[in-house]
Amino acid sequence: MADLASSLASSLLKKLGSLVYQELYLAWGVQSDLHKLESTISILKTVLLDAEDKQANNPMLSIWLGWLKNILYVAEDVVDELEYEALRKQAITTYGSAMAKVCHFFCSFMALSSRLKLAHKIKDIRESLDEINADKVQFNLTERHEEVHVNPLWREKTHSFIDPSTVFGRDGDKEEIKKSLMHPNPTRNLNIIAIVGLGGMGKTTLAKVVYNDESVVKHFQLRMWVCVPENFDVTRLVKDILKSAGGRVDKNSSNEDTLQTSLRELLKDKRFLLVLDDVWNENRNKWTELRDLLNGGSHGSVIVVTTRSHRVSSVLDPVYTHSVEGLSKEESLSLFVKCAFKEGEDKLYPNLLPIADEIVKKCKGVPLALKSLGGLLYSKVDESEWELVRGNEIWELEENEGGILPALQLSYNQMPIHLKRCFAYCVNFPKDYDFSNILLIEQWVAHGLIIQMSPNKKQELEDIGELYIKELMSICFFQLDLQENHFGMYSFKMHDLVHDLVLSIGHEEWSEIDSDNKDMASTVRHLSISSSSQQVSKFSNKLTNVRSIMYRNEPHVSSVEACISRFKSLRLLTIPYSDFENLPSSIGTQKHLRYLGLSLNQSIKKLPNSICKLHNLQTLLLDGCRDLERLPKDMRNMINLRFLTISTKDTCLFVNGVCCFNSLQILWVVECPRLECLLPQMDRCLTNLRMLVFVECESLTSLPPIIKHLKALESLYICDCEEIDLTGGGGGDAQDLNLRLQILYITNLPKLEILPEWLLGSANTLKHLHIEQCENLKALPEWLPTLKSLQTLEIIECNELSSLPEGIRHMKTLRKLVIIPEL
């Protein structure tokens, strides 16, 4: 990923030029050296875009860029250390005890050695950059500048499983497959249908269209969809099938007898349809083992398998094999035009259509290529930009998978730099990974990959990250998944061929430590670990600048301790599903850490107070940590925290004050059965909170009075809180609260009888109101029609509610009204 040096240089220059940093550098006596460093980086940055474009054909230039980026990473760590010291000073000054302030006062006089050491580091960096700058002459590079932008013309994607209007030229394929589905071989109890075709040809899309066809939905009593892992692990597949059917499966359950019994009970006497998407298994024994487990359904049950391989198809012994071919020239052009233009806009630019025709020919009927390049050119009407795509030399590369890789490579090459960096980061995730928008965005934030688009317009980093995701969706690098939107989260996936692309881009900087590792490049900065601490120790001395570590399975605490001890430049550390009771206290030494994920550790009882030294920490995930007794006493020192999820046995959160949490944007309080109190103090805190979530807090009786002070709050979710009474909490005149709620989502609140009046404080902003399983809700208030911005009203399984307010018919903004009674 040496082509990302320009973005890294831009990020560094922004910090070096900041007034806040200037004061800090002056205090540390390194201002002069850093000014020289800033000047050298500025000179280098002017030619980096040209260098990145030319490196593919010049190995020496690629090596030069790699050296430069290594030095820029070291420089970033030095600047980050200065930022940490500033934050530490701020935390001690604001929240420190008298003793802590005295210690800090004396330490400030004893920091001479640290300052000399820092000055020496900066001098070494500057000398290295001067050498690299001198070497650039041999490459004959020209100056270029890039304007940072994100496409504002994003077209909102539907959240349905598949939008038929986006599918071109597959009506005949659909009818052929439906015929085999609805009239299977009468001599077989379980029929197999295979859909075979090259990657990107639309096999999964075709299967989705069939799966969601109205007649197919009516024909089958049970439908299930499973994305198949490459290793075709039968136990995992059984779990995934059960989950797809709506069953609850213990994540740690591995008892095969129990799983198989559950599967047989699920399928018994039901005609089912099971789609197994993206199968690579050629081992007939594994397939036979799974098929035998699925034989319990009624006659006419069908398994549909999508695969790229005819060998896989032959192993399945299908009753019907459908080969998916490329789209015709006319169909290809129609799909491309739909992706490249607004509806009817193509007629306004007849000069672009001949170029479009030639681009379409190069895509060879592959839908993924057509969508990606069409999305890339969307809203662009300059003929030269279209000619750049048509005449790009990337088409001359050796073709792979029917020409799909060059088309995707071209889409990547045309991305703005900030998007390239965010996309390249996704090398950290395996194939078929279910991305979450919020978690991915916070990881981008942790690595400094999200940048403000306009210095004059303040935007939250999370909002910019959403735009990045939508931009990547518009060129089909991300594909929206079936999963529903819960608590502002939605899931999406990456097509296998797009994952191949991101691997080709990022393979030098990412690696996985497992039992098969023989060697590892020194350029690795992102690690996935699925092995023992011995394997970690084996490679640790070779790796000098690791920025992120993600554990893939349950790690031993010794492995975590080894990583914390060895890797001091970490920005991200995720340790889900661990089982240790105490997080190592050495975590407090990770000055650079921005993202710490401890979700679903059901054994951890306490966090060391040293964690509160992580002044740079922005994301802390503690959801699912059900045995956690309490939060550390000095949590308020974590003054940079933006996103916090927590499960605990404690009765009151944030006992020691939360003024430090004025940077907090998102707070999830989940599975806290004893929680009675959120905040002991009532104001001057959480002033920037935008999303608040309560889930399964059975002892919580009311919203905290602080609700009336949360003027930035946009989304409030309250689910499965059996004792909560929403009528309190607002205080004062409801209409004078001036809240900014846009989303209120409440479900399973038995004590809710009427909507709270404090909701009137959001009369001008509330857009979405969702009420579900509130068994005692008897009426909606007559003031409901005064919610001037309400667009969506959903009332689900509230059987005591017998009517709607009279004035609801006059709500001009209401676009969607959903009422679903309990079955």
C-alpha positions in Angstrom: 0.0 0.0 0.0 2.9 2.3 -0.8 0.5 4.4 -2.9 -1.0 5.9 0.2 2.0 8.0 1.1 0.3 11.2 -0.2 -2.6 10.8 2.2 -0.2 10.1 5.2 1.7 13.2 4.2 -1.4 15.3 4.1 -2.5 14.1 7.6 0.9 14.9 9.0 1.0 18.4 7.5 -2.4 19.2 8.9 -1.2 18.3 12.4 2.2 20.1 12.0 0.4 23.3 10.9 -2.2 23.3 13.7 -2.1 26.2 16.1 -2.6 23.8 19.0 0.4 21.8 18.0 2.5 25.0 17.4 2.1 25.9 21.1 3.0 22.4 22.1 6.1 22.3 19.9 7.2 25.6 21.4 6.8 24.3 24.9 8.9 21.3 24.1 11.6 23.3 22.4 11.3 21.5 19.1 9.6 24.1 17.0 12.5 24.9 14.7 13.1 21.2 13.9 9.5 20.6 13.2 9.2 23.6 10.9 12.0 22.2 8.8 10.3 18.8 8.8 7.0 20.4 7.7 8.8 22.2 4.9 10.4 19.0 3.6 7.2 17.0 3.7 5.4 19.9 1.9 8.0 19.7 -0.9 7.7 16.0 -1.2 3.9 16.0 -1.2 3.7 18.0 -4.4 5.1 15.1 -6.4 3.5 12.1 -4.6 0.4 11.9 -6.7 2.5 11.6 -9.8 4.8 9.1 -8.1 1.8 6.9 -7.1 0.5 6.8 -10.6 3.9 5.9 -12.1 5.0 3.3 -9.5 3.3 0.3 -11.2 5.8 0.5 -14.1 8.8 1.6 -12.1 9.9 -0.8 -9.3 12.5 1.6 -8.0 9.9 4.3 -7.6 7.7 1.9 -5.7 10.6 1.1 -3.3 11.3 4.9 -2.9 7.6 5.4 -2.0 7.9 2.6 0.5 10.9 4.2 2.2 9.1 7.5 2.4 6.0 6.0 3.9 8.1 4.2 6.6 9.6 7.5 7.7 6.3 9.2 7.6 4.9 6.6 10.0 7.7 7.2 12.4 7.1 10.9 12.2 3.4 10.4 12.9 4.3 8.5 16.0 6.5 11.3 17.3 3.8 13.9 16.6 1.3 11.6 18.3 3.5 11.4 21.4 3.4 15.2 21.7 -0.4 15.1 21.3 -0.6 12.5 24.1 1.4 14.7 26.4 -1.0 17.6 25.8 -4.0 15.4 26.5 -2.3 14.0 29.7 -1.7 17.6 30.9 -5.3 18.5 30.1 -6.7 15.5 32.0 -4.5 16.1 35.1 -5.3 19.8 35.2 -9.0 19.3 34.9 -9.6 16.1 36.9 -6.4 15.2 38.7 -6.0 15.1 42.5 -3.8 17.6 44.3 -1.0 15.0 44.5 -1.3 14.2 40.8 -1.0 18.0 40.0 2.1 18.3 42.2 3.7 15.3 40.6 3.0 16.7 37.2 4.5 20.1 38.2 7.8 18.5 39.3 7.8 16.0 36.3 7.6 19.0 33.9 11.0 20.2 35.2 12.5 16.7 35.0 11.5 16.2 31.3 14.8 17.5 29.9 16.1 14.0 28.9 12.8 13.2 27.3 12.9 16.4 25.3 16.5 15.7 24.1 15.5 12.3 23.1 12.5 13.6 21.2 14.6 16.3 19.5 17.1 13.6 18.4 14.3 11.5 16.9 13.0 14.5 15.0 16.5 15.3 13.7 16.9 11.7 12.5 13.5 11.8 10.7 14.4 15.1 9.1 17.8 13.8 7.8 16.1 10.7 6.4 13.5 12.8 4.6 16.2 15.1 3.2 17.9 12.0 1.6 14.6 10.8 0.2 13.8 14.2 -1.1 17.2 14.4 -2.8 16.6 11.0 -4.4 13.4 12.0 -6.1 15.2 13.8 -8.9 16.0 10.6 -10.7 12.3 9.8 -11.2 11.5 13.0 -13.1 8.3 13.6 -11.2 5.9 16.5 -11.9 3.9 18.5 -9.4 0.2 17.6 -9.0 -2.5 18.6 -6.5 -5.7 16.7 -5.7 -8.9 18.3 -4.6 -10.5 16.4 -1.7 -14.1 15.7 -2.2 -16.8 13.1 -1.7 -19.4 12.6 -4.3 -22.5 14.5 -3.0 -24.8 12.9 -5.5 -25.1 9.6 -3.7 -28.2 7.7 -4.6 -29.8 6.2 -1.6 -29.8 2.4 -1.8 -32.9 0.4 -0.8 -32.6 -1.8 2.3 -34.6 -4.7 0.6 -32.7 -7.9 -0.1 -32.7 -7.2 -3.9 -34.2 -4.4 -6.0 -35.5 -6.1 -9.2 -35.1 -2.8 -11.1 -31.3 -3.1 -10.8 -31.2 -6.5 -12.4 -30.8 -6.5 -16.2 -31.1 -9.4 -18.7 -31.9 -12.2 -16.3 -35.6 -12.8 -16.8 -35.0 -15.9 -18.8 -32.5 -17.3 -16.3 -34.9 -16.6 -13.5 -37.8 -18.5 -15.1 -35.6 -21.5 -15.9 -34.4 -21.8 -12.3 -38.0 -21.2 -11.0 -39.2 -24.0 -13.2 -36.8 -26.5 -11.6 -37.6 -25.1 -8.1 -41.4 -25.5 -8.4 -41.3 -28.8 -10.3 -38.4 -30.8 -8.9 -37.5 -34.4 -9.7 -40.3 -36.5 -8.1 -38.0 -39.4 -7.5 -35.9 -37.3 -5.0 -36.9 -36.1 -1.6 -34.2 -33.4 -1.7 -33.3 -31.7 -5.0 -30.1 -29.8 -5.7 -29.9 -27.0 -8.2 -26.5 -25.5 -9.2 -26.0 -21.9 -10.5 -22.5 -21.8 -12.1 -20.6 -18.8 -13.6 -17.5 -16.6 -13.5 -17.0 -14.3 -10.6 -18.9 -11.0 -10.9 -21.3 -12.5 -13.4 -24.3 -12.1 -11.1 -24.9 -15.6 -9.7 -25.7 -14.3 -6.2 -27.9 -11.6 -7.6 -29.8 -14.2 -9.7 -30.3 -16.4 -6.7 -31.6 -13.4 -4.7 -34.1 -12.6 -7.4 -35.4 -16.2 -7.3 -35.3 -16.4 -3.5 -37.5 -13.3 -3.2 -39.9 -14.1 -6.0 -43.5 -13.9 -4.7 -44.5 -17.4 -6.0 -41.3 -18.9 -4.5 -42.0 -17.3 -1.1 -45.5 -18.8 -1.1 -44.3 -22.2 -2.3 -41.8 -23.0 0.4 -42.7 -23.1 4.1 -39.2 -22.2 5.2 -36.4 -20.3 3.3 -32.8 -20.0 4.5 -29.8 -18.2 3.0 -26.2 -19.1 4.0 -22.9 -17.7 2.7 -20.6 -20.7 2.7 -17.0 -20.4 4.2 -14.2 -21.7 1.9 -13.3 -24.5 4.3 -16.9 -25.9 4.2 -16.9 -26.6 7.9 -20.1 -28.6 8.4 -20.6 -27.7 12.1 -20.4 -24.0 11.3 -22.7 -24.5 8.3 -25.3 -26.1 10.6 -25.1 -23.2 13.0 -25.5 -20.7 10.1 -28.5 -22.6 8.7 -30.2 -22.6 12.2 -29.5 -18.9 12.6 -30.8 -18.1 9.1 -34.0 -19.8 10.0 -34.4 -17.6 13.0 -33.1 -19.9 15.7 -30.8 -18.8 18.5 -27.4 -20.6 18.5 -24.9 -20.3 21.3 -21.7 -18.9 19.8 -19.6 -21.3 21.8 -21.8 -24.4 21.1 -19.9 -27.1 19.4 -21.9 -30.2 20.5 -22.6 -31.8 17.1 -25.4 -34.0 18.4 -27.3 -31.0 19.8 -26.9 -29.0 16.7 -28.0 -31.9 14.4 -31.0 -32.5 16.6 -32.0 -28.9 16.4 -31.6 -28.9 12.6 -33.7 -32.1 12.2 -36.5 -30.5 14.4 -36.3 -27.3 12.3 -36.7 -29.1 9.0 -39.2 -31.8 10.0 -42.2 -31.9 7.8 -41.4 -28.6 6.1 -40.8 -28.0 2.4 -37.7 -25.8 2.5 -35.5 -23.8 0.2 -31.9 -23.4 1.2 -29.4 -21.2 -0.7 -25.8 -22.0 -0.2 -24.0 -19.1 -1.7 -20.4 -19.2 -3.1 -19.4 -22.8 -2.6 -15.8 -23.9 -3.3 -15.8 -27.4 -1.7 -14.8 -30.2 -4.0 -14.7 -32.8 -1.2 -17.7 -35.2 -1.9 -17.5 -36.6 1.7 -18.1 -33.2 3.3 -21.0 -32.5 0.9 -22.6 -35.9 1.6 -22.3 -35.3 5.3 -24.2 -32.0 5.0 -26.8 -33.3 2.6 -27.6 -36.2 4.9 -28.3 -33.8 7.7 -30.7 -31.9 5.4 -32.7 -34.9 4.3 -35.3 -34.4 7.1 -37.5 -31.9 5.2 -40.7 -32.8 3.3 -40.8 -33.8 -0.3 -40.0 -31.0 -2.8 -37.3 -29.4 -0.6 -34.6 -27.7 -2.7 -31.0 -26.6 -2.1 -29.7 -24.0 -4.5 -25.9 -23.7 -4.7 -24.0 -20.9 -6.4 -20.4 -21.6 -7.5 -17.7 -20.5 -9.9 -16.6 -24.1 -10.4 -18.1 -26.8 -12.7 -16.2 -29.4 -10.6 -18.0 -28.3 -7.5 -21.3 -28.7 -9.4 -20.4 -32.2 -10.5 -19.8 -33.2 -6.8 -23.2 -32.0 -5.8 -25.0 -34.3 -8.3 -27.6 -31.6 -9.1 -31.0 -32.2 -10.8 -30.4 -29.1 -12.8 -27.3 -26.9 -13.5 -27.8 -23.4 -14.8 -24.8 -21.6 -16.4 -24.8 -17.8 -16.1 -23.4 -16.1 -19.1 -22.4 -12.5 -19.7 -25.1 -9.9 -20.6 -25.7 -9.1 -24.2 -24.4 -5.8 -25.7 -27.8 -4.1 -25.3 -28.3 -5.3 -21.8 -24.8 -4.3 -20.8 -25.2 -0.8 -22.2 -28.6 -0.4 -20.4 -27.1 -1.4 -17.1 -24.1 0.8 -17.5 -26.2 3.8 -18.5 -28.5 3.3 -15.5 -25.4 3.4 -13.2 -23.7 6.3 -14.9 -26.6 8.7 -15.3 -29.6 10.0 -13.5 -32.8 8.8 -15.1 -33.1 10.3 -18.6 -29.9 12.3 -18.3 -28.1 10.2 -20.8 -30.1 11.9 -23.6 -28.6 15.3 -22.5 -25.0 14.1 -23.3 -25.1 12.2 -26.6 -21.3 12.8 -27.0 -20.7 10.4 -24.1 -22.7 7.5 -25.4 -20.1 6.4 -28.1 -17.5 6.3 -25.3 -19.9 4.4 -23.1 -20.3 1.9 -25.8 -16.6 1.2 -26.0 -16.2 1.0 -22.2 -19.1 -1.5 -22.1 -17.3 -3.7 -24.7 -14.3 -3.9 -22.5 -16.4 -5.2 -19.6 -17.4 -8.2 -21.6 -20.9 -8.5 -20.2 -19.8 -8.8 -16.6 -22.4 -7.0 -14.4 -20.0 -6.2 -11.5 -17.6 -4.5 -13.9 -20.4 -2.5 -15.5 -21.9 -1.4 -12.2 -18.5 -0.5 -10.8 -17.4 1.7 -13.8 -20.8 3.1 -14.2 -20.9 4.2 -10.6 -17.3 5.6 -11.0 -18.5 7.9 -13.8 -21.8 8.9 -12.2 -22.4 12.6 -12.2 -19.2 13.2 -14.4 -20.1 14.8 -17.7 -16.6 15.9 -18.8 -15.7 14.0 -21.9 -12.0 13.8 -20.9 -12.9 11.9 -17.7 -14.8 9.3 -19.7 -11.9 9.0 -22.3 -9.5 8.5 -19.4 -11.4 5.3 -18.4 -11.8 4.1 -22.0 -8.2 4.5 -22.9 -6.6 3.5 -19.6 -3.6 1.1 -20.0 -5.1 -1.1 -17.2 -7.2 -2.9 -19.9 -3.9 -4.2 -21.3 -3.1 -6.2 -18.2 -3.5 -10.0 -18.3 -7.1 -10.7 -17.7 -8.4 -12.7 -14.8 -11.9 -14.0 -14.2 -13.3 -12.9 -17.6 -11.8 -9.4 -17.4 -13.3 -8.4 -14.1 -10.0 -7.6 -12.2 -8.8 -4.9 -14.7 -12.2 -3.1 -14.4 -12.1 -3.2 -10.6 -8.4 -2.1 -10.6 -9.4 0.8 -12.8 -12.2 1.8 -10.4 -9.7 1.7 -7.6 -7.1 3.8 -9.5 -9.7 6.5 -10.2 -10.7 6.8 -6.5 -9.7 10.0 -4.6 -6.7 9.3 -2.2 -8.8 9.4 1.0 -11.1 6.6 -0.3 -8.2 4.5 -1.5 -6.8 4.5 2.0 -10.1 3.6 3.6 -10.7 0.8 1.1 -7.2 -0.6 1.5 -7.7 -0.8 5.2 -10.4 -3.5 4.6 -7.6 -6.0 3.9 -7.8 -6.6 7.6 -11.1 -8.6 7.2 -11.6 -12.1 5.8 -13.7 -13.0 2.8 -17.5 -12.9 3.4 -17.0 -10.7 6.4 -20.2 -8.9 7.7 -19.0 -5.3 8.0 -20.9 -3.0 10.4 -21.0 0.7 9.3 -20.4 2.1 12.8 -17.5 -0.2 13.8 -15.7 0.2 10.5 -16.1 4.0 10.6 -14.6 4.1 14.1 -11.7 2.0 13.0 -11.1 4.4 10.1 -11.2 7.2 12.7 -8.7 5.4 14.9 -6.2 5.2 12.1 -6.7 8.8 11.0 -8.2 7.8 7.7 -11.1 10.2 7.7 -10.4 13.8 6.9 -12.5 17.0 7.1 -13.7 17.8 3.5 -14.0 21.6 4.1 -12.1 23.6 6.6 -15.0 26.1 6.8 -17.7 23.5 7.5 -17.4 21.4 10.6 -18.7 17.9 10.0 -18.5 15.0 12.5 -16.0 12.3 11.4 -18.7 9.7 11.7 -20.9 11.5 9.2 -18.0 11.8 6.7 -17.3 8.1 7.2 -21.0 7.3 6.2 -20.4 9.3 3.0 -17.2 7.2 2.4 -19.2 3.9 2.8 -21.9 5.2 0.4 -19.3 6.2 -2.1 -17.8 2.7 -2.0 -21.3 1.2 -2.3 -21.9 3.3 -5.4 -19.1 1.6 -7.3 -20.0 -1.8 -5.9 -17.0 -2.2 -3.7 -19.4 -2.6 -0.8 -22.7 -4.4 -1.2 -25.6 -3.8 1.2 -26.6 -7.0 3.0 -30.0 -8.3 4.1 -29.5 -7.4 7.7 -31.9 -4.8 9.1 -30.8 -1.4 10.5 -30.6 -1.7 14.3 -29.4 1.2 16.5 -28.0 3.0 13.5 -26.1 0.0 12.4 -26.4 -1.9 9.1 -24.3 -4.6 7.6 -22.7 -5.0 4.2 -20.3 -7.3 2.4 -17.5 -7.2 -0.1 -17.7 -9.3 -3.3 -15.0 -12.0 -3.4 -13.4 -10.4 -6.4 -13.3 -7.0 -4.6 -11.7 -8.8 -1.7 -9.1 -10.2 -4.1 -8.4 -6.7 -5.2 -7.9 -5.3 -1.7 -5.6 -8.2 -1.0 -3.5 -7.4 -4.0 -3.3 -3.8 -2.8 -2.6 -4.4 0.9 -0.8 -7.8 1.1 2.5 -6.1 2.0 1.0 -4.5 5.1 -1.3 -7.2 6.4 -0.6 -10.7 7.6 -2.2 -13.4 9.8 -0.4 -15.2 12.5 -1.5 -18.8 12.6 0.0 -22.2 12.9 1.1 -22.3 9.3 3.2 -19.1 9.3 6.7 -19.6 8.1 7.8 -16.0 7.5 6.5 -12.5 7.6 7.5 -9.3 5.8 8.9 -6.5 8.0 6.4 -4.1 6.2 3.4 -5.6 8.0 1.4 -3.1 10.0 -1.9 -4.9 10.5 -2.1 -8.3 12.2 -4.8 -10.9 12.5 -4.0 -13.5 15.2 -5.5 -16.9 15.4 -2.5 -18.7 17.0 -0.6 -19.0 20.3 1.6 -16.6 22.1 4.6 -18.6 20.9 3.8 -17.7 17.3 3.4 -14.1 18.2 6.8 -14.0 19.9 8.3 -15.7 16.9 7.6 -12.8 14.6 7.5 -9.9 17.1 11.1 -8.9 16.7 10.8 -8.5 13.0 7.8 -6.2 13.2 8.6 -2.7 14.2 5.5 -0.6 13.5 2.4 -2.6 13.9 -0.7 -0.4 14.0 -3.6 -2.8 14.5 -4.1 -6.3 16.0 -7.3 -8.2 15.6 -7.7 -11.6 17.4 -9.9 -14.0 15.4 -10.5 -16.5 18.2 -10.3 -16.8 22.0 -6.8 -15.6 22.9 -4.8 -16.6 26.0 -4.0 -13.7 28.3 -0.2 -14.4 27.7 -0.7 -13.7 24.0 -2.4 -10.4 24.8 0.4 -9.5 27.2 3.0 -10.3 24.7 1.4 -8.0 22.1 0.9 -5.1 24.5 4.5 -5.4 25.7 6.0 -5.6 22.2 4.0 -3.4 20.0 4.0 0.2 21.2 2.5 1.9 18.1 -0.9 0.3 18.2 -3.9 2.4 17.2 -6.4 -0.6 17.4 -6.6 -3.7 19.5 -9.7 -6.0 19.3 -10.0 -9.1 21.6 -13.5 -10.4 21.3 -14.8 -13.6 22.9 -11.8 -13.7 25.3 -12.2 -15.5 28.7 -9.6 -13.8 31.0 -10.9 -12.2 34.2 -8.5 -9.3 34.2 -7.1 -7.2 31.4 -3.3 -6.8 31.8 -2.5 -3.5 33.6 0.2 -2.9 30.9 -2.6 -1.7 28.6 -1.9 1.7 30.1 1.4 2.0 28.2 -0.4 2.1 24.8 -0.2 5.8 24.4 -1.3 5.7 20.7 -4.3 3.4 21.2 -7.6 4.8 19.8 -9.7 1.7 19.6 -10.0 -1.1 22.1 -12.6 -3.9 21.6 -13.3 -6.3 24.4 -16.8 -7.3 23.4 -18.4 -10.5 24.6 -15.8 -11.4 27.2 -18.1 -13.1 29.6 -15.4 -13.7 32.3 -13.8 -10.3 32.7 -14.6 -8.8 36.1 -12.7 -5.6 36.2 -10.6 -3.3 34.1 -7.3 -2.0 35.5 -7.3 1.7 36.4 -4.3 2.1 34.2 -6.7 1.9 31.2 -7.6 5.5 32.2 -4.2 6.6 31.0 -5.3 6.0 27.4 -6.0 9.7 26.8 -6.1 9.1 23.0 -8.7 6.3 23.2 -11.7 7.1 21.1 -13.6 3.8 21.0 -14.1 1.3 23.9 -16.3 -1.7 23.4 -17.4 -3.5 26.6 -20.8 -4.9 25.4 -21.4 -8.5 26.3 -19.0 -8.3 29.3 -21.8 -9.4 31.6 -19.5 -10.1 34.7 -17.9 -6.7 34.6 -18.4 -5.3 38.1 -17.8 -1.6 37.5 -16.0 0.9 35.4 -12.6 2.2 36.7 -12.7 5.1 39.0 -10.7 7.5 36.8 -12.7 6.9 33.6 -13.2 10.7 33.3 -9.5 11.0 32.3 -10.3 9.3 28.9 -11.1 12.7 27.5 -11.0 11.7 23.8 -13.7 9.0 24.0 -16.2 9.1 21.2 -17.9 5.7 21.2 -18.6 3.6 24.3 -20.6 0.3 24.6 -20.9 -1.2 28.0 -22.5 -4.2 29.9 -22.0 -4.3 33.6 -23.4 -5.7 36.9 -23.0 -2.3 38.5 -26.1 -0.3 39.7 -24.8 3.1 38.6 -22.5 4.2 35.8 -20.0 7.0 35.9 -20.0 7.4 39.7 -16.9 9.6 39.6 -18.3 12.2 37.2 -18.4 12.3 33.4 -17.4 15.8 32.5 -14.6 14.1 30.6 -17.1 12.6 28.3 -18.1 15.7 26.5 -16.4 14.3 23.4 -18.7 11.2 23.5 -20.8 10.8 20.4 -22.4 7.3 20.9 -23.3 5.5 24.1 -24.7 2.0 24.2 -25.8 0.6 27.6 -26.7 -3.0 27.0 -27.4 -6.1 29.2 -27.1 -4.2 32.5 -29.7 -6.0 34.6 -29.0 -4.2 37.9 -28.6 -0.7 36.4 -30.7 1.9 38.2 -28.8 5.1 37.6 -26.9 6.4 34.6 -25.5 9.6 35.9 -25.2 10.9 39.5 -24.7 14.5 38.4 -27.3 16.0 36.2 -25.8 18.6 33.9 -22.6 19.8 32.0 -21.9 16.3 30.7 -22.4 14.3 27.5 -23.0 17.6 25.7 -22.1 16.2 22.3 -23.9 12.9 22.6 -25.7 12.0 19.4 -26.9 8.5 20.0 -28.1 6.9 23.2 -29.1 3.2 23.4 -30.5 1.2 26.3 -31.1 -2.5 25.8 -32.0 -5.1 28.5 -31.6 -2.8 31.5 -34.4 -4.5 33.5 -33.9 -2.4 36.7 -33.9 1.0 35.0 -37.1 2.8 36.0 -36.7 6.1 34.2 -34.6 8.0 31.8 -32.0 10.1 33.5 -33.0 13.8 34.1 -30.0 14.7 32.0 -32.1 14.0 28.9 -33.3 17.6 29.0 -29.6 18.8 28.6 -28.7 16.5 25.6 -29.3 19.2 22.9 -27.1 17.2 20.4 -29.0 13.9 20.8 -30.3 12.7 17.5 -31.2 9.0 18.1 -32.7 7.4 21.2 -33.2 3.6 21.3 -34.9 1.9 24.4 -35.5 -1.8 24.1 -36.4 -4.6 26.6 -36.3 -2.4 29.7 -39.3 -3.8 31.6 -39.5 -1.3 34.4 -38.8 1.9 32.6 -41.4 4.7 32.7 -40.7 7.3 29.9 -43.1 9.9 31.3 -40.4 11.3 33.6 -36.9 12.5 32.8 -37.7 15.6 30.7 -38.7 18.0 33.4 -40.1 21.5 32.9 -42.3 22.6 29.9 -41.8 19.9 27.3 -42.2 22.3 24.4 -39.3 24.4 25.7 -36.8 21.6 25.8 -35.5 22.3 22.3 -34.3 18.7 21.8 -33.1 17.6 18.4 -34.2 14.0 18.3 -34.6 12.6 14.8 -35.1 8.9 15.7 -37.0 7.4 18.6 -37.1 3.6 18.7 -38.8 1.8 21.6 -39.7 -1.9 21.9 -40.9 -4.2 24.7 -41.7 -1.6 27.3 -44.6 -3.0 29.3 -45.0 0.2 31.4 -45.5 2.4 28.4 -49.1 3.6 28.3 -48.7 6.9 26.5 -45.9 8.6 24.7 -44.0 11.1 26.9 -44.7 14.8 26.6 -40.9 15.6 26.4 -41.1 14.3 22.9 -42.7 17.6 22.0 -39.3 19.2 22.5 -38.4 17.5 19.2 -41.5 18.5 17.3 -39.5 20.2 14.6 -36.9 17.4 14.1 -38.3 14.0 14.8 -38.4 12.0 11.6 -38.8 8.3 12.6 -40.9 6.9 15.4 -40.9 3.1 15.9 -43.0 1.5 18.7 -43.0 -2.3 19.0 -44.4 -4.8 21.5 -45.6 -2.2 24.0 -48.5 -4.3 25.3 -50.1 -1.6 27.5 -49.9 1.3 25.0 -53.6 2.3 24.8 -53.5 5.5 22.8 -51.3 7.9 20.8 -51.5 11.5 22.1 -53.6 14.0 20.3 -50.5 16.2 19.9 -48.8 13.6 17.7 -49.8 15.4 14.5 -47.8 18.4 15.7 -44.6 16.5 15.0 -43.9 18.6 11.9 -41.0 16.5 10.4 -42.3 13.0 11.1 -41.7 10.8 8.0 -42.1 7.3 9.3 -44.4 5.9 12.0 -44.2 2.2 12.7 -46.5 0.5 15.3 -45.9 -3.2 15.7 -47.6 -5.7 18.0 -49.3 -3.0 20.2 -52.6 -4.7 20.5 -54.1 -2.4 23.2 -53.9 0.5 20.7 -57.3 0.7 19.0 -57.1 4.0 17.1 -54.9 6.7 15.7 -55.2 10.4 16.5 -57.8 12.2 14.3 -55.3 14.7 12.9 -52.8 12.1 11.6 -54.4 12.4 8.1 -53.2 16.0 7.9 -49.5 15.2 8.5 -48.0 16.4 5.3 -44.5 15.0 5.9 -45.6 11.4 6.8 -44.5 9.1 4.0 -44.6 5.7 5.7 -47.2 4.3 8.1 -46.8 0.7 9.2 -49.2 -1.1 11.6 -48.7 -4.8 12.3 -50.8 -6.5 14.9 -49.6 -9.4 17.0 -50.1 -12.7 15.3 
